[in-house]
């Protein structure tokens, strides 16, 4: 996710909101409570510099147990 876009979103998202990042595995939004992606959790951030969390000084709210590995394209076709 682009740092500028992430900063703008963070201004509007209430702390008690549930946020789901769909397809964000390569550069997951750190404010996401859940991530749905075809990549496994261990490969998160491989498509980016991996520094978005550090630059925004935010601890990810998602974790391995809140990471749902699924390919939504496969699901839509069924």
N, C-alpha and C positions, 0 to 999 in steps of 0.2 A: 504494500500500500504506500502511496505517495505521502511523504511526511507532512506536506502542507494540507492535504486533504484530511489526514488523520487529526491534525491539530484543530482544524475547523470542526470536525465531527465531535471531538472531545468537548468543545464549548457548548454543544447543544444536548448531549446525551446525559440525562439525569443519572446520578450514581446508583439509584435503585432500579434502573431499566435493565432488562435482559437483552443482551446483544448476541446475535448469531452471525458469524462470518461464514458465508457460503462460498466455497471455492477460494478461500484465502490461504491455503496451505503454503504456497511459495513465499508469501509475505503477509502472515496473519495480523489482523488488527489487534493490538494488545488489549484493547478495552473489551474485546469479545469475551462473553462468558462461555460460549460454545463455538467450536469450529467444525464445519462439515467440509471434508475434502477427500479426494481420491488418494492423496499422499498419506502415508502413515505419520503418526505423531513424531517419530524419531527423525523424519525428514523435513519437518517444518522449517520454513525460512530458507530453504536451499535455493530458491529462485530470486532471492534478494540479498542485499548486503548483510542482512541479519541485524542491522543496527537500529531499526526503528524503535525497539523497546528502549534502548540506551539513549537515543537522541530525544525521545519524548519523556524519558525518566519515569517510565511506567512499568510496573510489574504486571506481567500478563495475568488476566483473571482466568483464562482457560488453563487446563492442565490435561494430562494424558487421559484422565477419566472423563473429561468433557470434550474430547476430540473424537468425532464420529467419522470413521473412515468409510466413505461411500462415494460411488461415482453416480451422481444424480442423472447424468445422461443415460446410463444404463436403466435407471429406475423410470425415467420418463417414457422410454420406448416400450415399456411393458403394459 
